[in-house]
Amino acid sequence: MNTAPQGRDERLTALKSRVASPFAAIWVATILLFIISPFVASGSLGNSALQGMLPFAGILAIAAIGQTLVIQQGGLDLSVPGIFSMGAVLVVTIPGGNEGLLIPALLVVAAVGLVGGFLNGIAVTRFGITPLVATLGSNAVFIGVVIQVTGGSIAFKSTKNWQSFTADKILGVPILAVIALIAVVIVALFVARTVWGRRFVLVGSNPLAARAAGLPVEQYQVGTYAVAGLTYALAGALLSGYLQSPPLLPGNEYLLPTIAAVVLGGTALGGGRGSVIATAAGVLFLSQLEQVISALGAKHSVDFLIQGAIVALGMGLRNVPWNQVLPGRRGDDDLAPTTANGAPTDTTSHDTASGASRTPFRENKEEDPIDVSKT
């Protein structure tokens, strides 16, 4: 029996599934952007341009990790500016230029990020507040804290050792980009290779099914917001070190890009399916696009227009009835479970904790099934 054609068919099928993955498009777009950049805007791919772009891309990628995890749980975190700014301000004001107080300041920054995210999670899960409303309200509180602590201005610069660390390089690569790469890989491996990661995806895909399997849904959701807050605060602290003297509210520049990077990466806005690696590719795309726009002499407002359009398009596509638009998917409706009288059953997951109703398994058909028995 000749198994060569069968093996070839299996490899071809595996290749097709990878190409059809929702995370593949951003890699193709990013590669194409880097290829055409030198022809569109000379110097946008030079060494100096990359050295200037990568540190900020690393900071954005760290913050976008948190946004990705929250969106995988069916939420959307609008508290990025507030927690980010608190991290940026505290790492400067607590030491007050004293290098010996840097470590305590970083510990306070981490604690503040965790507590801020934890409060967001409690508001969403325990009090049933919609994620957008809960995080928008908490963001106003966090910004108020920043203004109150600083009195409206920052009187200190980052400590010298923090400046040196954030400006350092490893094998010619900015350390901020290296830190972001390590963080992305660790989170990706945790989600994909651990029992907790599989449970995390199940909770985000269908909270009702997760509860039926005996999983502590609320704990996973609260923990996700807490980890997200940690990433925002640490990203803000890293930005302060790199800029040496940060602005009062630097986080305002990072809300829209974190969401746009997640949308570009292909993470399902309804929860469940997601990839921090694809989000990192989205960060690279946005960062390089900004380089090209800047080299062409366009205004900075163009960046915001593009990012806003990406988010709007992503949210709009989420609401498109694909089963009706694409003829190939009409057969799915025929397979939908029905009641005794022939009426279709309600397969929507009503998640009161996140304030949303969604049909994640219908949206995420291309995913590999999650083996609940392994949880």
Helices and strands as residue ranges (DSSP letters): H 4-19, H 24-40, H 47-72, H 80-93, G 99-101, H 102-125, H 131-150, H 160-167, E 169-170, E 173-174, H 175-193, H 195-205, H 207-212, H 217-243, G 250-253, H 255-265, H 276-295, H 301-318, H 322-325, G 327-329, H 330-334, E 349-351, E 356-358, H 360-363, G 372-374
